[in-house]
């Protein structure tokens, strides 16, 4: 398969998944803004087409877009989430017509471009991979919105894989100088450039923190103990008064959770999910630990001490498979810890790709020598201390955006994202 065939295949596969995710929604569910933090699902649907038109048509050919006003409505910066429900949005049929017109133009232009060009947008298919990964990321955003949507999205949850009980110990990591990031010519800019960092010795949990472990924190008064929370975390705790992860509720003495319209008992074997940074930080303090930095996480996930280099994935260079990681929207929830020993990192940490995004203690900041490319709005406006870095991907992450170097970020308050954590301690 040549490069252009591969690109056309990837574009089509990404679109098929988006269509499949949205198909069960009725028109009201599709067009309603179910939470001010999230868009109406139909906005994301048309937005992926607007992004494709911007980069695979206008940026490559200079051709005018189909509708300038439409492009502004579906621009994430010009039309922030809080106002999207007030805009006139395309309905399902109009969106699908628009997507089809954009795709015809993009594929026609693909026939003409030179992927061997010195133009960095074209070289190696960079801009096409950017558009594919962008749509794959929005698939996960759509799932976050669907989880907030009233009604039953799934008739039943898929079965979970088996996992053997394993000791929840910690992995020791030697201090030293380690490479971080990547210099490969591929999205996204905040992963670049590759650089060296100096780390002190530390230990990191082999497994993610589970629901059962988090329940122990709750039962020990974790949400009521001021000493476990930072000042900002305690203010959040007192303001929202949640007392449990998002979507958890109690019926009698039993904790349950809602998952895409299904009510299920909280499974103590699964990684805890839908907790914000402040909750993760408080749990870590309760456990006598802390959250890892993003560099500690990346080294634990990818460093191969035998070869003296960083891996693309925890297990090596081969792409993810269902035997190695819970990715690609297959299970609609995390898998039990210990379910993927074949996906372990060289240092012995497991389930570092998939299941849940992992909160780190790191603010989202540029790497030394960072250059925004191909557009500054992806990363640069979010650098600073208001966003924390998340690593690793979740069960809802497409394999195309799951790699050791990938940096996600979000507000410390966000709980609708598919996020959990593991802990670390200083070494000796």
N, C-alpha and C positions, 0 to 999 in steps of 0.2 A: 504494500500500500504506500503510495507516494504521499508527500506532505500535504498536498491539497485534498486528497481523498480523506486523509486522517482528519483534517480540519473540518471538512463537510460532515463527516461522521460525528465528530465531537459536538459540533453545533446542533445537529439534529438530536443526538442523545440527550443533551442538556434540555432542549425544548420538550422532548417527550416526557421527561421527568416532571417538569413544571406543569405541563398539561395534566398529567396523571394526578399530581397532588391536588390540583384545584377542581378536578372533575366532580368529586363528591359534594362540593359546596353548591347550595342553591343560590339564586341571584341575590337574595337579601344577605346571606352570609358573605358572599363574594364582595359586595359593595359597601358593607357597613364597617365603620371604624370601631372596632370592639374595645380598644383601649387607646388613650391619647399617646402612649408610648409606641404604638404600632400603627402601620398604615392599613387602610382597607386592602384586603388581598388583591383586589383588581388593580390597585395602584402598582404593586410590585410586578404584576403580570405585564402591564404596559411599559413599566419602567425598564425591564430587561430589553424590550424592543427599542426604546428610545436610546439606551446605552449602545446597543448594537448599531443603530443608525448613525449615531455620533461618531463611533470609532471605525466601523467597517465600511461606511459609505463616505461620510463627509471628510473624516480625517485622511482617508486614503486617496480620495479622488477630488475633493473640493466641491463635489456636487451639492446642491442645496438639499436641505431636509424636506420631508413631505409637508411638515407643518411646524413653523417656528413656535407658535403658541403652544402646541402640543408638547414640544420639546421642553418648554419652560415648566409646564405643569408636572412633567415627569422628571424634572431635574431635582435631585435630592437636596441641593443647597438652596435653590430658588424657591422650592416648595417644601418646607420642613414638615415633619409628621403632624405637628399640632394643627396645621391648617389644611391638610389634604382632604379631609371630609367636607370642607367648604368649597372645594373646587369641582367644576364639572368634569367628572371622570368618564372615560369610555366604559361602556358596558361590556359584557363578555363577547358578544358577537363583533362589536366594533373593535375591541382589543385584538381578537383573533384575526380580523381582516388586516389591521395595521401590522401585526407581527408578520403575517404572510407577505405583505408588500415589502417590508423591510428585508426579510430573508431573501426574497427574489433578487433584490438589488445587491445585497451582500454577496450572494453566491455568483451572480453575474460578474461582479468585480473581482472575486477570487480567481476566476478563470484568467484574468488579465494581469494580476500582480506577479512580481518576481520575488519569491521567498528567499532567494539568494542575494537579495539587494543589500547594500550597505546601510540602508535606512533601518534604524533600530526598531521601528515599529513593525517592519516586515521580517527582519532577520530571524530565522527559525520559527516564524509564525507567531512572534511575541504578541501582537495585538489581537490575534484570534484566540490565543490562550487566555489573554486578559478578559475577553468577552465571555468565553466559556466559563471561566472561574467566577466571574461576576454573577452570572446566572445561577451557578451552583450555590454560591453564597446566599442568593435571594431565596433559593429553595428552602434553606434552613430558616430564614426569616419568616417565610410563609408558614412553615410548620409552627414556629413560635406563636404566630397569630391564630392559627387553627386551634392550638391548645387553649387559647383564650375564648374561642368562639362557642356560644351555647349550642347544645345539640350533640348528637352522637356521630362522630366522624368515622370511628371504627366499630364494627359489630363486635369484635373481640380482639384482644391483643395477640400477636404472634407468640408461639412458645419460646421460652428462653433456653439457651444452651446449658448443658450440665457443667458443673464446676466442682472439683474436689476441694474439701476444706484445706486451707493452707494457713500457716502461721503469719500473722500480720506484723512482720518484723520490719526493720529498716535496712537500707543498703548504704554502706559506707563509701564515700567518694573522696579520693585523695585530693589534697590541695595542689594547685599548679596553674599553669597557663594553658588555656583552652581556646580553640577557634569557635566563634559564634557567628551565625548568619550565613549568607551565601553570596557568591559572586556570579552565579549562573544567570544568564540573560533570560530571565523569566519573571513574571509578576511574583510578589508585590514589592513596591519600593522600600517599605519599612523593614524588609528582611535584609537589605543591603546597606553597606558593603560588609563583606566578611572581615572580621577583626578579632584580635586576641583580647581575652579578659583574664585577670588573675583572680582565682578563687581560693579561699581558705578551705580547709577540710570541713566536710559536713556529712550528714546522713539524711536520707530521704525515704519516706515510706515506700515500701515495695508495691503496696496497693493503694487505691483510692480509699478515702474515708467512706464507710458504709452507712446505710440507714440505721442499722443496729447500733453502731458506734455513736452516731449522732443522736439517737434516742436516749442513750446513756447520758449524754451532755444535757439534753432537755430535762430528763428526770432528775438530774442533779441541780436543777435550778439555773441552768446556763443562761436563760433569757432574763433572769431576775438578778443576776450577780453583777453588780456594777464593776467590780474589779477585773472582770474578764473582757471588758469592752473598752475600745478607745473612746475619747471624748465624742468624736463625730459618730462613732458606731452606737454609742449609748443614746445620743440624740435621735438617731434613726430608730433605734429600738423603742424608745419611749414615744416617739411620734406615731409609729405605725402599729406598735403593740401586737406583733404577729404571733410570737411564741412557737412557731413551727415553720418548716420550709413552705414555700408557695405551693398551693394545691393540696396540702395536707389538711385533713379535718378529723375530728374525733367522733366516734359513734359508740357511746358507752365507754368501755375500757379499750377499745380497738382504734388504732390509727389507720386511716385509709387515705388514699390519694386518688385524684381524678386524672385520667390519662386519655386524652382525645375522646372524651365522652364516656369512657369506661371507669367505673369505680372498682378499685382493687385494694386489698390490704397492703399496707406498707411492708415491703419485703426486706427483712434485715440483711439479706445477702448482697443487695444491690448498692452501688455507689449512691450516696446522697446527691440529690439534684435540685435545682431551683432554689439555691441559697445565694445570697449576695456576698460581696466581699467582706462586709462587716461581720456577717454570721460565720464565715470561714475563719476569719481572724480571731473571733471570740472562741470558737471551738479549739483552734490551735493553742491558744493561751491556756484554756482549760486542760488540755492534754499535756501541758508542759512542753509544748513545741512552738513552732512558728510556721508561717507560710514560706515556701521556697522563693527565691528570686527567680526571674525568668531565665537568667543564665544558669543557675543551678539546675533548673528544670531541663533546659536544653542539653546540658552535659549528661545528666542522668538518663535522658531519653536517647541520645544519639552517639555518645562517645564510645569508640571502640579502642580499648587500651592495647589490644594485641597488634592492631594495625596502625595505631597512633593517628587516627583520623575520625572525623565526624561522619556518621551515617545519614542518609536521607530519611530513612525510617528507622524505628528502634531495632528492627530485626535485620536490617541490611539495605540493599538497593532495590530489591524487587518490590513491585507495587503491592498495595494492600489486597488481602483476600479475606473472605469470611472466616477462615481458620485463624487469622492473625489479629483481627480487630473488629469491633462492633461499629461499623461505619455504614453509610449509604442508605439510611432510613429503612433498614430491614426489620428491626425489632420494635421500633417506636418507644424505646426506653433503654436504660443501661442494662448490661448483662451482669450476672453475678461476678464478684471479684474472683479471679483465678480461672476464668473461663477461657482465656487465650494465652496459655503458656508459650505457644509457638510465636507469639508476638512480643516476647520479652526483649528488653534492651540488652546490650552486651554486659552492662553492669548489673542486670538482674531485676530491673523495675518492670512491672507489667501493666498493661492497659493504659499506656501513655498516649496512644492515638485511639480516638473513638470513645464511646460511652458518655463522658461529660467533658466539657471544657474545664480547664483547671485554673482557678484563681492563683495568681502569684502576687508577691508583695511589691512588684516593680511598677512604678509609674510608666505610662506609655511615652517614651522619649525616643528621639532619633539616635541611630547609631553614629559613631564618629565618621565624618565624611559623607553623611546622608545627602542624597540629591533626589528631590521629588521627580518621579517619572512614571508614566507619561503625563500625569496631571496632579497638581498639588493638593486637590481637594480630597484625595483618598486618605492620606495619613496626616499631612502637615497641620491642618486646623485642629487636630485632636491631641497633639503633643502637649504634655504638661502633667500636672498632678491631679487632674480631675478624672482621669481614666486609668484603670489598672489593666495590665497585660494578662490575657488568658492564653493558655497553651493547650495543644493536643487534639482539638476537635471533639465532637460529640457523636452520639449514635446518628444524629441528623446530618452530619457533615458528609458531603460527597467526597469520594477518594481523591478527586483531582485537586482538592484544597487541603488535603491532610498530609502534612510533612513535618519533620522535626523543627524546621526553621520558621514555620508559619506563625505570625504574631496576630492574634485577635486582641481586641480591647473593648472595654465597656465601662460605663459608670459604675461606681462602687455600690450603688443602690439597686442595680438591676437584678431582678429575680426571674423574669420570664424567660431568660436565656437558659439553655441546657447546660448549666454550670455546676460543678462540684469542686473538689480539691483533694490534695494530699498534703502532708505536713513534712517539715524538715526540722533538724536541730543542728547546732554548731558541732563540729568535730573537735578532736583533740590533736 
